[in-house]
């Protein structure tokens, strides 16, 4: 099931400075050590860490991850930290190896065309292709670019390695994302309202806008007002020119708290069930079948590929005209 609720990019939004983020990641990893000391720990005779932090040259992504593993031996593996569930291939690879880096990039890319990844990351498509196949290694900033382009979850990647609050360029964005998670957990409808605020034909005037959102989502005006109150308190929306507008473009991974994530899944599944009972137009279906456990795993993988492809369609879709809800269940009925 998808865990990310995402806003589309806003025209004119500042370009992310991946070089600065890479430099700050290295600085956070260094901690109280001097650059020279960390350079020696990394196996260099020169003060290479100073040059990294000064953005004069870069380690490869695998090189940085290997140094991270050496200095943070007790840390949770970064792949599992980002994906929540470690994929099968990760057990066969050293998480800081070039092979793991390319396998991870292929995993988060899913079925997104290479030309699309290249366009989003502003990288040469031939370089992207070589990084994905593992014939060359991406430098740390390029690794950050590709993950951001493929998943829109750069903050979660950084969080799997270091506390984003320790990176000056990401501190405010991380705080906003944490508030957005709390809003999603505390009031699930708040994020449907947030999506509705992106619709192109949203009217001006608070009352008209609230009535418009209620109509687009099929909920009551009281629920809309409560959601907007929570979003405003969480600093996710602001009033501008007589209407509410989102404050930031962000990707929100609601799977970081398994218990609350489960509650969200239950809430949205109940919403889908309520719409089915009301006879709302949509695609509702079921199939009960006998299959091998191996093929059930294959079906699960196919479903995950579909979800990644669906996210790509959502990311590139214009104009914003409606708010969709996707719910799916694929289970072994005999599982405990």
ZAMIFI-437054 format. One record per residue: residue in three letters; x, z, y of N, C-alpha, C, O in turn. Coordinates in steps of 0.02 Angstrom, whole numbers, padded with zeros to 5 digits, always signed. Example, Ala and Ser with C-alpha at 12.3 -4.5 7.8 and 13.67 -1.06 7.14 Angstrom:
ala+00660+00390-00284+00615+00390-00225+00660+00390-00165+00712+00423-00166 ser+00642+00354-00112+00684+00357-00053+00645+00394+00002+00670+00402+00057 
This chain:
unk+00042+00000-00060+00000+00000+00000+00044+00000+00062+00096+00033+00063 unk+00024-00035+00114+00064-00035+00175+00061+00032+00209+00009+00065+00211 unk+00118+00053+00235+00122+00117+00269+00132+00109+00344+00132+00158+00381 unk+00140+00048+00365+00159+00037+00435+00100+00008+00474+00070-00041+00453 unk+00085+00040+00530+00035+00013+00576+00075-00009+00636+00112+00031+00665 unk+00069-00073+00656+00117-00100+00703+00083-00135+00761+00032-00169+00753 unk+00111-00125+00819+00091-00164+00877+00131-00228+00881+00188-00230+00859 unk+00101-00280+00909+00138-00342+00918+00185-00335+00977+00174-00295+01022 unk+00239-00376+00978+00285-00374+01035+00249-00391+01100+00205-00433+01103 unk+00270-00357+01153+00243-00370+01219+00286-00420+01256+00347-00410+01259 unk+00258-00473+01284+00298-00521+01322+00337-00486+01377+00311-00444+01413 unk+00401-00504+01382+00443-00474+01433+00474-00408+01414+00509-00377+01454 unk+00461-00384+01352+00490-00321+01331+00566-00327+01328+00591-00377+01304 unk+00603-00276+01352+00675-00279+01352+00703-00290+01281+00677-00262+01232 unk+00755-00330+01277+00786-00343+01213+00824-00281+01190+00857-00248+01229 unk+00818-00265+01126+00853-00206+01098+00928-00218+01100+00951-00272+01081 unk+00965-00168+01121+01038-00172+01124+01067-00145+01059+01082-00086+01053 unk+01075-00190+01010+01097-00168+00943+01170-00146+00944+01190-00103+00906 unk+01210-00176+00988+01280-00154+00994+01285-00082+01018+01324-00043+00992 unk+01244-00065+01067+01245+00003+01091+01221+00052+01037+01250+00106+01029 unk+01169+00032+01002+01143+00076+00948+01196+00085+00894+01205+00141+00869 unk+01232+00031+00876+01285+00036+00825+01340+00083+00850+01365+00124+00811 unk+01358+00077+00913+01409+00120+00941+01387+00193+00940+01426+00238+00923 unk+01324+00206+00957+01299+00274+00958+01292+00302+00887+01301+00362+00876 unk+01276+00259+00838+01274+00281+00768+01343+00306+00747+01349+00359+00715 unk+01394+00267+00764+01463+00287+00746+01482+00351+00781+01514+00395+00751 unk+01463+00358+00845+01478+00419+00882+01443+00479+00851+01473+00533+00846 unk+01380+00471+00831+01344+00526+00799+01376+00546+00733+01380+00605+00716 unk+01398+00496+00695+01432+00510+00632+01497+00546+00643+01516+00590+00604 unk+01533+00529+00696+01597+00560+00711+01589+00634+00726+01632+00674+00707 unk+01535+00653+00759+01524+00723+00774+01578+00751+00819+01594+00722+00871 unk+01607+00809+00798+01658+00842+00838+01729+00817+00824+01777+00839+00856 unk+01735+00771+00777+01801+00744+00763+01824+00699+00820+01783+00672+00857 unk+01889+00691+00827+01915+00642+00875+01910+00573+00843+01904+00566+00782 unk+01913+00522+00885+01913+00453+00859+01973+00442+00813+01966+00410+00761 unk+02031+00468+00832+02091+00459+00792+02083+00492+00723+02105+00465+00673 unk+02053+00552+00723+02043+00587+00659+01997+00549+00613+02010+00542+00554 unk+01942+00524+00641+01895+00486+00599+01926+00420+00576+01912+00398+00521 unk+01967+00390+00617+02002+00329+00597+02045+00342+00536+02046+00301+00490 unk+02080+00399+00536+02122+00416+00479+02079+00429+00417+02096+00408+00362 unk+02022+00463+00426+01977+00476+00370+01950+00411+00341+01936+00405+00281 unk+01944+00361+00385+01918+00297+00362+01972+00253+00331+01958+00200+00304 unk+02036+00277+00333+02091+00242+00301+02128+00193+00346+02162+00149+00322 unk+02121+00202+00412+02154+00157+00459+02213+00193+00492+02210+00254+00504 unk+02266+00156+00508+02322+00184+00545+02311+00180+00620+02334+00223+00657 unk+02274+00129+00641+02259+00122+00713+02196+00164+00729+02160+00186+00684 unk+02184+00172+00794+02125+00209+00816+02065+00161+00819+02039+00147+00873 unk+02044+00138+00760+01992+00087+00756+01924+00114+00779+01884+00077+00806 unk+01912+00179+00768+01847+00207+00786+01837+00204+00862+01781+00192+00885 unk+01890+00215+00900+01884+00209+00973+01863+00137+00991+01821+00129+01036 unk+01889+00088+00958+01871+00018+00972+01799+00005+00952+01764-00033+00985 unk+01777+00035+00896+01707+00028+00876+01661+00056+00929+01613+00024+00950 unk+01675+00116+00950+01632+00149+00999+01634+00114+01066+01585+00117+01104 unk+01690+00081+01082+01695+00043+01144+01665-00027+01137+01668-00066+01184 unk+01637-00042+01078+01605-00106+01064+01654-00165+01069+01635-00220+01088 unk+01717-00152+01051+01768-00205+01052+01772-00241+00985+01791-00300+00982 unk+01753-00208+00932+01749-00239+00865+01704-00194+00824+01683-00140+00846 unk+01688-00217+00763+01638-00180+00723+01658-00174+00650+01691-00218+00623 unk+01637-00119+00618+01643-00117+00545+01588-00160+00514+01538-00174+00547 unk+01597-00180+00453+01541-00210+00418+01489-00157+00405+01503-00097+00407 unk+01428-00178+00390+01376-00129+00373+01397-00088+00313+01387-00027+00313 unk+01426-00120+00262+01447-00084+00203+01503-00036+00219+01506+00020+00192 unk+01549-00056+00264+01603-00012+00284+01577+00050+00319+01601+00105+00305 unk+01529+00042+00363+01499+00099+00397+01464+00144+00346+01470+00205+00349 unk+01426+00114+00301+01388+00153+00251+01435+00191+00204+01420+00247+00183 unk+01492+00161+00188+01541+00195+00145+01570+00256+00182+01579+00309+00152 unk+01584+00247+00246+01610+00304+00285+01556+00357+00292+01571+00417+00290 unk+01495+00336+00301+01439+00384+00306+01433+00424+00241+01424+00485+00244 unk+01438+00391+00184+01433+00425+00120+01490+00475+00111+01481+00528+00081 unk+01549+00458+00137+01607+00503+00131+01597+00566+00174+01615+00621+00153 unk+01569+00557+00233+01562+00613+00280+01497+00651+00272+01491+00709+00294 unk+01448+00621+00239+01383+00653+00228+01366+00652+00153+01316+00623+00134 unk+01408+00683+00111+01397+00679+00039+01331+00710+00015+01305+00691-00037 unk+01304+00757+00053+01242+00790+00032+01180+00757+00060+01124+00777+00044 unk+01188+00705+00101+01131+00672+00132+01090+00634+00080+01117+00610+00030 unk+01025+00628+00092+00982+00588+00049+01004+00516+00052+01019+00491+00106 unk+01006+00481-00005+01025+00409-00004+00985+00371+00047+00924+00377+00051 unk+01020+00330+00087+00986+00297+00143+00933+00247+00122+00883+00237+00156 unk+00944+00214+00065+00895+00164+00042+00829+00198+00025+00776+00175+00046 unk+00833+00253-00013+00772+00290-00030+00742+00322+00032+00681+00328+00038 unk+00784+00342+00080+00759+00372+00141+00718+00323+00182+00670+00342+00214 unk+00738+00259+00180+00702+00208+00218+00641+00182+00180+00587+00176+00209 unk+00650+00167+00116+00597+00136+00077+00549+00187+00046+00497+00168+00020 unk+00567+00252+00049+00529+00307+00020+00534+00309-00056+00542+00363-00085 unk+00530+00252-00088+00540+00247-00160+00596+00198-00173+00594+00140-00153 unk+00648+00222-00208+00705+00179-00221+00686+00124-00270+00659+00138-00324 unk+00698+00061-00253+00682+00006-00299+00728+00007-00360+00781+00039-00359 unk+00708-00028-00412+00747-00028-00475+00819-00050-00465+00864-00022-00495 unk+00830-00101-00423+00896-00128-00415+00945-00078-00384+01005-00083-00394 unk+00918-00030-00346+00962+00017-00311+00999+00064-00359+01053+00089-00343 unk+00970+00076-00419+01002+00119-00468+01064+00087-00498+01106+00121-00526 unk+01069+00021-00493+01125-00016-00523+01182-00028-00474+01235-00053-00493 unk+01172-00010-00410+01221-00027-00359+01242+00035-00321+01203+00081-00310 unk+01305+00035-00300+01329+00086-00253+01296+00072-00186+01301+00017-00159 unk+01261+00123-00158+01221+00112-00097+01262+00091-00037+01235+00065+00011 unk+01328+00101-00040+01370+00081+00016+01411+00018+00002+01458+00002+00038 unk+01392-00017-00051+01428-00078-00069+01399-00139-00034+01341-00138-00014 unk+01438-00192-00025+01412-00254+00004+01353-00281-00036+01306-00310-00008 unk+01356-00273-00103+01301-00297-00145+01235-00261-00130+01182-00291-00129 unk+01240-00195-00117+01180-00156-00100+01152-00177-00032+01092-00180-00023 unk+01197-00191+00015+01175-00213+00081+01136-00278+00077+01082-00284+00105 unk+01163-00327+00041+01128-00392+00036+01063-00385-00004+01013-00417+00013 unk+01064-00343-00057+01002-00333-00096+00949-00299-00053+00890-00316-00058 unk+00970-00252-00012+00923-00217+00033+00893-00266+00084+00833-00266+00096 unk+00936-00308+00113+00912-00357+00161+00862-00406+00130+00812-00424+00160 unk+00876-00426+00068+00829-00470+00033+00763-00434+00020+00709-00464+00025 unk+00767-00370+00004+00707-00331-00011+00662-00325+00050+00602-00337+00046 unk+00691-00307+00108+00650-00298+00167+00627-00365+00196+00576-00369+00230 unk+00665-00418+00182+00644-00484+00205+00581-00507+00169+00538-00538+00199 unk+00576-00492+00104+00519-00514+00065+00515-00590+00062+00564-00623+00045 unk+00458-00618+00080+00447-00690+00079+00453-00722+00148+00438-00781+00156 unk+00473-00683+00198+00479-00711+00265+00531-00766+00266+00587-00755+00242 unk+00515-00825+00293+00564-00879+00294+00627-00860+00333+00624-00823+00382 unk+00684-00886+00310+00747-00870+00343+00747-00892+00416+00774-00858+00459 unk+00716-00949+00430+00714-00973+00499+00676-00925+00544+00692-00917+00602 unk+00625-00892+00515+00587-00843+00554+00630-00781+00567+00631-00755+00623 unk+00666-00757+00516+00711-00699+00524+00764-00716+00576+00780-00675+00619 unk+00792-00776+00572+00844-00797+00619+00817-00797+00691+00851-00776+00737 unk+00756-00823+00699+00727-00826+00766+00714-00756+00794+00729-00743+00852 unk+00688-00711+00752+00673-00644+00775+00736-00604+00790+00737-00562+00835 unk+00789-00616+00752+00851-00578+00760+00900-00611+00808+00951-00582+00826 unk+00884-00673+00830+00928-00712+00874+00996-00722+00841+01048-00718+00874 unk+00994-00735+00776+01055-00750+00739+01052-00821+00711+00998-00849+00702 unk+01110-00849+00698+01115-00915+00668+01084-00913+00598+01100-00868+00559 unk+01042-00961+00582+01007-00959+00517+01055-00967+00459+01041-00942+00404 unk+01111-01001+00469+01160-01008+00415+01195-00941+00403+01210-00923+00346 unk+01208-00904+00457+01237-00837+00449+01188-00791+00413+01207-00754+00368 unk+01124-00795+00433+01073-00754+00401+01069-00769+00326+01065-00724+00285 unk+01071-00833+00309+01068-00854+00239+01127-00826+00200+01119-00802+00144 unk+01187-00829+00229+01246-00803+00194+01244-00727+00187+01265-00700+00136 unk+01218-00693+00238+01212-00620+00233+01163-00601+00178+01174-00554+00140 unk+01108-00637+00173+01057-00621+00123+01082-00635+00052+01068-00596+00006 unk+01119-00688+00044+01144-00704-00023+01207-00665-00041+01227-00664-00099 unk+01238-00631+00009+01296-00589-00003+01362-00625-00004+01412-00597-00025 unk+01364-00687+00020+01427-00724+00021+01471-00702+00079+01532-00711+00077 unk+01440-00675+00131+01478-00644+00186+01443-00579+00204+01385-00568+00187 unk+01479-00535+00239+01452-00469+00256+01433-00466+00329+01471-00488+00372 unk+01374-00439+00344+01355-00430+00415+01392-00371+00446+01403-00320+00413 unk+01410-00378+00508+01436-00321+00545+01378-00273+00558+01320-00291+00552 unk+01395-00212+00577+01343-00161+00585+01288-00182+00634+01229-00174+00618 unk+01304-00208+00694+01249-00228+00739+01204-00282+00710+01143-00281+00720 unk+01234-00330+00673+01194-00383+00643+01149-00356+00587+01093-00380+00578 unk+01174-00307+00551+01133-00274+00500+01072-00242+00532+01017-00248+00506 unk+01082-00207+00588+01026-00176+00624+00977-00230+00647+00916-00220+00643 unk+01003-00285+00672+00960-00341+00695+00915-00366+00638+00855-00374+00647 unk+00946-00378+00581+00908-00407+00525+00855-00359+00500+00799-00381+00484 unk+00871-00296+00494+00822-00248+00471+00764-00242+00520+00706-00238+00500 unk+00780-00242+00584+00728-00239+00635+00684-00301+00633+00623-00296+00638 unk+00715-00359+00627+00676-00422+00624+00632-00425+00562+00577-00452+00565 unk+00657-00399+00507+00621-00405+00443+00566-00352+00435+00515-00365+00404 unk+00578-00292+00462+00532-00237+00449+00500-00207+00511+00449-00172+00506 unk+00529-00219+00571+00508-00187+00633+00513-00111+00627+00475-00075+00659 unk+00560-00087+00587+00567-00015+00576+00639+00008+00589+00668+00046+00550 unk+00667-00015+00643+00736+00003+00660+00744+00079+00666+00793+00107+00641 unk+00697+00112+00698+00702+00184+00707+00703+00221+00640+00739+00270+00632 unk+00665+00197+00592+00664+00229+00526+00730+00217+00489+00752+00260+00451 unk+00760+00160+00499+00826+00148+00469+00877+00196+00497+00916+00226+00460 unk+00878+00202+00564+00925+00249+00595+00912+00319+00571+00959+00357+00558 unk+00848+00338+00564+00830+00405+00541+00853+00419+00470+00865+00477+00452 unk+00860+00367+00430+00885+00375+00362+00960+00389+00361+00987+00408+00309 unk+00992+00379+00418+01065+00389+00423+01083+00448+00468+01125+00490+00449 unk+01053+00452+00526+01067+00504+00575+01003+00523+00611+00954+00486+00608 unk+01003+00579+00644+00946+00600+00684+00942+00555+00746+00987+00558+00788 unk+00890+00514+00752+00886+00469+00810+00887+00506+00877+00906+00476+00928 unk+00869+00569+00878+00871+00607+00940+00942+00617+00966+00952+00634+01024 unk+00991+00605+00922+01061+00610+00942+01088+00546+00972+01145+00543+00996 unk+01048+00493+00971+01068+00429+00999+01032+00420+01066+00972+00411+01068 unk+01069+00423+01122+01037+00421+01188+00990+00362+01198+00938+00370+01230 unk+01007+00304+01172+00966+00244+01185+00902+00244+01144+00856+00206+01159 unk+00897+00287+01092+00837+00288+01050+00798+00353+01056+00744+00359+01027 unk+00824+00401+01093+00794+00468+01094+00720+00465+01116+00677+00495+01083 unk+00706+00431+01171+00637+00429+01195+00592+00391+01148+00535+00412+01135 unk+00616+00335+01122+00575+00295+01076+00559+00334+01012+00504+00329+00985 unk+00609+00373+00988+00598+00413+00928+00546+00467+00941+00503+00480+00899 unk+00549+00499+00999+00499+00549+01016+00430+00519+01019+00381+00549+00995 unk+00424+00459+01048+00360+00425+01051+00334+00408+00981+00275+00414+00967 unk+00380+00387+00938+00358+00370+00870+00335+00432+00832+00286+00428+00794 unk+00368+00488+00842+00346+00549+00809+00277+00570+00834+00235+00592+00794 unk+00265+00562+00899+00199+00577+00925+00146+00530+00896+00090+00550+00882 unk+00165+00466+00888+00119+00417+00859+00101+00435+00787+00044+00427+00767 unk+00150+00459+00749+00136+00481+00681+00086+00538+00680+00040+00539+00640 unk+00097+00587+00726+00052+00644+00729-00019+00622+00746-00067+00648+00719 unk-00024+00573+00791-00091+00548+00809-00124+00516+00748-00184+00526+00737 unk-00086+00478+00709-00114+00445+00650-00136+00497+00598-00189+00489+00567 unk-00096+00549+00589-00113+00601+00541-00174+00642+00563-00219+00656+00524 unk-00174+00661+00628-00226+00706+00652-00293+00673+00658-00345+00704+00646 unk-00294+00609+00677-00357+00573+00687-00347+00500+00668-00327+00460+00710 unk-00360+00483+00605-00346+00414+00582-00376+00360+00626-00345+00308+00636 unk-00437+00371+00653-00468+00320+00694-00430+00306+00758-00440+00255+00790 unk-00385+00352+00777-00348+00341+00839-00306+00278+00835-00296+00245+00886 unk-00281+00261+00776-00240+00202+00771-00280+00138+00767-00255+00084+00785 unk-00341+00142+00743-00385+00084+00748-00402+00072+00822-00406+00015+00844 unk-00413+00126+00859-00427+00120+00930-00366+00091+00966-00373+00049+01010 unk-00306+00113+00946-00245+00086+00975-00240+00011+00964-00219-00026+01008 unk-00258-00011+00903-00257-00083+00889-00309-00119+00932-00297-00175+00956 unk-00367-00088+00941-00420-00120+00981-00399-00128+01053-00422-00174+01087 unk-00356-00085+01078-00332-00091+01146-00289-00154+01156-00277-00175+01212 unk-00266-00183+01100-00226-00244+01104-00268-00307+01107-00242-00362+01120 unk-00333-00301+01096-00375-00360+01094-00378-00394+01162-00383-00361+01214 unk-00375-00460+01161-00368-00498+01223-00428-00492+01270-00420-00496+01331 unk-00488-00483+01242-00547-00483+01283-00571-00413+01302-00629-00404+01321 unk-00526-00364+01296-00544-00296+01315-00561-00293+01389-00521-00315+01430 unk-00620-00267+01407-00642-00270+01477-00609-00215+01520-00580-00167+01494 unk-00615-00222+01585-00593-00170+01631-00649-00120+01641-00707-00134+01629 unk-00629-00060+01663-00679-00006+01671-00680+00036+01608-00690+00010+01553 unk-00670+00102+01616-00663+00145+01557-00726+00145+01514-00721+00141+01453 unk-00783+00149+01544-00845+00150+01505-00856+00085+01468-00874+00085+01409 unk-00844+00028+01502-00852-00037+01470-00801-00045+01414-00817-00073+01361 unk-00740-00022+01425-00688-00027+01374-00706+00014+01313-00697-00008+01256 unk-00731+00075+01323-00749+00118+01267-00807+00088+01227-00807+00092+01166 unk-00855+00059+01261-00911+00027+01226-00887-00034+01187-00910-00047+01131 unk-00841-00071+01216-00812-00130+01184-00776-00109+01119-00785-00141+01068 unk-00735-00056+01122-00698-00033+01064-00745-00008+01010-00735-00023+00951 unk-00796+00029+01030-00844+00054+00981-00877-00004+00944-00887-00001+00883 unk-00894-00058+00981-00925-00116+00950-00877-00152+00904-00896-00173+00849 unk-00815-00160+00925-00765-00196+00885-00747-00159+00821-00730-00190+00771 unk-00751-00092+00822-00732-00052+00764-00791-00028+00723-00782-00004+00667 unk-00851-00035+00750-00910-00012+00713-00915+00063+00708-00938+00089+00658 unk-00894+00098+00761-00898+00171+00762-00933+00193+00826-00948+00152+00869 unk-00947+00258+00831-00982+00283+00889-00938+00292+00950-00877+00298+00944 unk-00969+00294+01008-00932+00302+01070-00897+00370+01073-00843+00376+01103 unk-00927+00421+01043-00896+00487+01042-00830+00485+01004-00781+00516+01025 unk-00829+00448+00948-00766+00442+00910-00713+00406+00950-00654+00423+00947 unk-00734+00355+00988-00686+00318+01029-00657+00364+01083-00597+00365+01094 unk-00701+00401+01117-00677+00446+01170-00629+00499+01142-00579+00514+01174 unk-00644+00527+01083-00600+00576+01053-00533+00545+01035-00481+00576+01045 unk-00535+00484+01008-00472+00451+00990-00430+00437+01052-00369+00447+01051 unk-00462+00415+01106-00425+00402+01168-00397+00466+01197-00343+00466+01226 unk-00434+00520+01190-00409+00585+01214-00346+00605+01177-00297+00627+01207 unk-00347+00597+01110-00289+00614+01070-00230+00567+01087-00174+00591+01094 unk-00243+00503+01092-00190+00455+01108-00159+00469+01177-00099+00463+01186 unk-00201+00488+01224-00174+00503+01291-00133+00568+01289-00081+00572+01321 unk-00158+00618+01252-00120+00681+01246-00054+00670+01210-00005+00703+01226 unk-00053+00624+01162+00008+00608+01126+00052+00557+01162+00103+00535+01136 unk+00031+00538+01222+00068+00492+01265+00075+00423+01233+00126+00389+01242 unk+00024+00403+01194+00025+00336+01164-00011+00285+01207+00001+00225+01201 unk-00055+00309+01252-00090+00264+01298-00087+00295+01367-00074+00354+01376 unk-00100+00254+01416-00104+00277+01485-00158+00238+01521-00177+00183+01499 unk-00183+00266+01576-00232+00231+01616-00196+00187+01667-00151+00209+01703 unk-00217+00124+01670-00187+00077+01717-00239+00028+01740-00269-00008+01700 unk-00251+00027+01805-00299-00020+01836-00367-00016+01804-00399-00066+01789 unk-00390+00046+01794-00458+00057+01771-00470+00048+01697-00527+00038+01676 unk-00417+00050+01657-00426+00044+01585-00367+00077+01549-00315+00090+01579 unk-00376+00090+01485-00323+00117+01444-00279+00059+01418-00305+00007+01398 unk-00214+00070+01418-00168+00021+01389-00117+00059+01348-00100+00116+01364 unk-00091+00028+01293-00039+00061+01253+00025+00070+01295+00041+00029+01337 unk+00060+00125+01284+00121+00139+01321+00181+00102+01292+00225+00081+01330 unk+00183+00092+01227+00244+00065+01196+00227+00022+01137+00174+00028+01107 unk+00274-00023+01120+00271-00063+01059+00311-00026+01006+00369-00011+01018 unk+00281-00012+00950+00316+00027+00900+00291+00011+00830+00236-00015+00821 unk+00333+00026+00781+00313+00022+00711+00309+00093+00684+00356+00132+00694 unk+00255+00110+00652+00243+00179+00633+00238+00183+00557+00192+00157+00526 unk+00287+00216+00527+00287+00227+00455+00252+00293+00441+00280+00346+00455 unk+00191+00290+00415+00154+00351+00402+00166+00379+00332+00131+00424+00309 unk+00217+00352+00297+00233+00376+00230+00285+00431+00229+00304+00454+00175 unk+00308+00454+00288+00361+00503+00289+00339+00572+00264+00380+00611+00240 unk+00275+00587+00270+00246+00650+00245+00199+00632+00188+00142+00610+00201 unk+00220+00639+00125+00179+00616+00069+00109+00645+00066+00062+00610+00049 unk+00103+00708+00082+00037+00741+00078-00010+00713+00131-00067+00695+00116 unk+00014+00709+00192-00029+00684+00246-00040+00609+00239-00092+00583+00258 unk+00010+00573+00211+00001+00501+00198-00054+00490+00147-00094+00443+00153 unk-00057+00533+00097-00111+00528+00047-00179+00539+00080-00227+00504+00063 unk-00183+00587+00125-00246+00600+00160-00267+00539+00201-00327+00523+00205 unk-00218+00504+00231-00234+00444+00268-00261+00389+00222-00309+00355+00239 unk-00230+00381+00164-00254+00331+00117-00325+00345+00095-00366+00300+00090 unk-00339+00409+00082-00407+00429+00063-00456+00413+00120-00510+00386+00108 unk-00437+00430+00181-00481+00419+00239-00499+00345+00247-00557+00328+00257 unk-00448+00301+00244-00462+00230+00254-00497+00199+00194-00536+00152+00202 unk-00484+00224+00134-00521+00200+00075-00594+00219+00081-00638+00181+00062 unk-00607+00279+00106-00677+00301+00117-00710+00258+00170-00770+00242+00165 unk-00672+00238+00221-00700+00193+00272-00719+00126+00241-00773+00100+00255 unk-00675+00099+00200-00690+00035+00167-00752+00042+00122-00794-00003+00120 unk-00758+00099+00086-00815+00110+00042-00879+00115+00083-00931+00089+00063 unk-00876+00149+00140-00935+00156+00183-00958+00088+00208-01018+00075+00212 unk-00910+00045+00226-00928-00022+00250-00958-00064+00193-01004-00103+00204 unk-00931-00056+00133-00960-00091+00075-01032-00070+00063-01075-00112+00051 unk-01045-00005+00067-01112+00021+00056-01161-00003+00109-01220-00011+00096 unk-01135-00013+00170-01177-00038+00225-01188-00113+00221-01229-00141+00257 unk-01151-00147+00176-01158-00219+00170-01122-00258+00223-01140-00315+00238 unk-01070-00228+00252-01030-00262+00303-00994-00321+00272-00970-00317+00215 unk-00988-00376+00309-00953-00436+00283-00880-00420+00273-00849-00386+00314 unk-00853-00443+00218-00782-00431+00203-00768-00453+00132-00813-00479+00098 unk-00707-00441+00109-00689-00459+00041-00681-00394+00001-00632-00358+00010 unk-00728-00381-00043-00727-00323-00086-00730-00348-00158-00770-00392-00174 unk-00688-00322-00200-00688-00346-00269-00658-00295-00316-00628-00246-00295 unk-00665-00308-00381-00634-00265-00431-00623-00304-00494-00654-00356-00506 unk-00578-00280-00535-00564-00310-00600-00535-00256-00645-00486-00224-00628 unk-00565-00247-00703-00539-00200-00753-00511-00243-00809-00545-00287-00835 unk-00448-00229-00829-00415-00273-00876-00367-00234-00921-00346-00179-00903 unk-00352-00263-00978-00301-00236-01023-00237-00277-01014-00240-00338-01013 unk-00181-00242-01008-00119-00276-00994-00061-00232-01017-00069-00172-01024 unk-00003-00262-01029+00055-00222-01048+00080-00183-00987+00067-00201-00930 unk+00116-00128-01000+00144-00089-00945+00194-00131-00905+00199-00124-00844 unk+00231-00173-00940+00279-00216-00905+00243-00264-00858+00267-00276-00802 unk+00186-00291-00880+00150-00337-00837+00113-00301-00781+00102-00330-00727 unk+00094-00238-00792+00065-00200-00737+00117-00189-00682+00102-00190-00623 unk+00180-00178-00704+00234-00173-00655+00244-00239-00618+00255-00240-00558 unk+00239-00295-00655+00244-00360-00622+00189-00370-00571+00201-00396-00516 unk+00128-00350-00589+00072-00355-00542+00084-00313-00480+00068-00333-00424 unk+00112-00253-00490+00128-00210-00433+00179-00243-00387+00171-00241-00326 unk+00230-00274-00416+00281-00308-00376+00251-00367-00339+00269-00380-00281 unk+00207-00404-00372+00173-00460-00339+00131-00435-00280+00128-00467-00227 unk+00099-00379-00290+00058-00350-00237+00102-00331-00177+00083-00343-00120 unk+00160-00301-00190+00205-00282-00136+00231-00343-00099+00240-00341-00038 unk+00244-00398-00136+00265-00460-00103+00209-00486-00057+00222-00509-00002 unk+00148-00480-00081+00091-00502-00041+00086-00460+00023+00074-00487+00077 unk+00096-00394+00016+00092-00350+00075+00144-00369+00127+00129-00371+00186 unk+00206-00384+00104+00258-00403+00152+00241-00470+00186+00253-00479+00245 unk+00212-00517+00147+00192-00581+00176+00135-00570+00226+00132-00603+00278 unk+00090-00524+00210+00034-00510+00254+00059-00481+00320+00033-00498+00373 unk+00109-00438+00318+00137-00409+00379+00168-00463+00423+00163-00459+00485 unk+00198-00513+00392+00228-00567+00432+00173-00607+00467+00181-00626+00525 unk+00118-00620+00432+00062-00655+00463+00035-00614+00522+00022-00642+00576 unk+00028-00549+00513+00003-00506+00567+00051-00508+00626+00029-00510+00684 unk+00116-00506+00612+00166-00504+00666+00163-00566+00710+00175-00562+00770 unk+00148-00623+00680+00149-00686+00719+00081-00710+00740+00075-00764+00769 unk+00028-00671+00727-00040-00692+00741-00057-00686+00815-00046-00634+00846 unk-00084-00739+00843-00111-00739+00911-00172-00785+00913-00175-00834+00875 unk-00221-00773+00956-00227-00714+00999-00256-00655+00960-00280-00664+00903 unk-00255-00595+00989-00284-00537+00957-00359-00536+00971-00381-00526+01028 unk-00399-00547+00918-00471-00554+00927-00512-00502+00888-00570-00490+00905 unk-00483-00472+00837-00519-00423+00797-00470-00374+00766-00410-00387+00764 unk-00496-00318+00741-00455-00268+00708-00473-00268+00634-00531-00257+00616 unk-00425-00281+00591-00437-00284+00520-00418-00220+00485-00378-00181+00510 unk-00447-00209+00427-00429-00152+00384-00414-00180+00315-00455-00215+00285 unk-00356-00163+00289-00336-00184+00221-00331-00122+00177-00295-00075+00193 unk-00368-00123+00122-00364-00069+00072-00359-00101+00003-00391-00152-00010 unk-00319-00073-00040-00313-00100-00108-00295-00044-00156-00262+00005-00137 unk-00316-00052-00218-00298-00004-00271-00276-00042-00332-00311-00088-00354 unk-00220-00024-00360-00197-00053-00423-00168+00005-00463-00113+00029-00447 unk-00204+00027-00514-00185+00088-00550-00192+00080-00625-00228+00036-00649 unk-00157+00122-00661-00166+00130-00733-00220+00183-00742-00209+00241-00724 unk-00279+00164-00768-00334+00211-00772-00320+00271-00817-00353+00322-00813 unk-00269+00263-00861-00251+00319-00905-00197+00364-00877-00180+00414-00909 unk-00170+00347-00818-00116+00387-00789-00143+00453-00763-00199+00456-00737 unk-00103+00505-00769-00122+00572-00744-00107+00576-00669-00119+00628-00638 
